[in-house]
Amino acid sequence: MPVPSFSVMTLAEFTRQPLVRQMAVVLSTGTFVAQRLEPTCAVNLFHLPGCFLVEVYIHTERHRISRVRAFPDTASLAEYAATLYLPDGLAG
């Protein structure tokens, strides 16, 4: 079954969508950025073309999406800093 194409959504439009549609948008238009681990979840970070970020929380024992969180700025990215690897020359 082909994946439907999605136009660029604003953050407000995205958050009003049901979970199934949010995930379709993330998987068809999002760019994977990073992953971090919490005690019961793997949290995958995606950048969407509407210039916002989306975290997809996947329960590690149930292997199900437990929540999706979208946000407009980079303030929440500090949690990913410890897991990022920058090749020599890119770290500043």
C-alpha positions in Angstrom: 0.0 0.0 0.0 1.6 3.4 -1.0 2.2 5.9 1.7 0.1 9.0 1.2 2.0 12.3 0.6 1.6 15.0 3.3 2.0 18.7 2.9 4.1 20.6 5.4 2.1 20.9 8.6 2.5 23.5 11.3 3.1 22.4 14.9 -0.5 23.3 15.8 -1.9 21.3 12.9 0.4 18.3 13.8 -0.7 18.2 17.5 -4.4 18.2 16.5 -4.0 15.0 14.5 -4.7 11.5 15.9 -1.7 9.4 16.8 -2.0 7.2 13.7 -1.8 10.3 11.4 1.0 11.9 13.5 3.1 8.7 13.0 2.3 8.6 9.3 3.5 12.2 9.0 6.7 11.5 11.0 7.6 8.4 9.0 6.9 9.9 5.6 8.3 13.4 6.0 10.5 13.3 9.2 14.3 13.0 9.4 15.6 10.9 12.2 18.0 12.9 14.4 18.8 10.9 17.5 17.7 8.4 20.1 17.9 8.4 23.9 16.9 5.8 26.4 14.7 6.2 29.4 14.0 3.5 32.0 11.0 2.1 30.1 11.2 3.8 26.7 13.4 4.5 23.7 12.8 8.1 22.6 13.4 8.7 18.9 13.8 12.4 17.8 12.7 13.5 14.4 12.9 16.9 12.6 9.8 17.7 10.5 9.8 20.1 7.5 7.5 22.5 9.3 10.6 23.4 11.4 9.6 21.6 14.6 10.8 18.5 16.4 9.0 15.4 17.4 9.8 12.8 20.0 8.3 9.3 19.6 8.3 7.3 22.8 8.4 3.5 22.3 7.8 1.3 25.3 10.8 -1.1 25.4 8.9 -4.1 26.8 5.6 -3.7 25.0 7.2 -2.5 21.7 4.4 0.0 21.2 4.3 3.8 20.8 3.4 5.2 24.2 3.4 8.9 23.3 4.4 11.5 20.8 5.6 14.9 21.8 6.1 17.8 19.4 7.9 21.1 20.2 9.1 24.1 18.3 12.5 24.9 19.7 15.8 23.2 20.6 15.5 23.8 24.4 14.7 20.1 25.0 17.7 18.8 23.1 20.1 18.9 26.0 18.9 15.4 26.9 20.4 14.2 23.6 23.8 15.8 24.0 25.4 12.9 25.9 24.5 10.5 23.1 25.7 12.5 20.2 29.0 11.6 18.4 30.7 14.2 16.3 33.6 13.1 14.1 37.0 14.8 14.6 36.9 18.3 13.3 33.2 18.9 13.9 33.2 19.2 17.6 34.6 22.7 17.5 
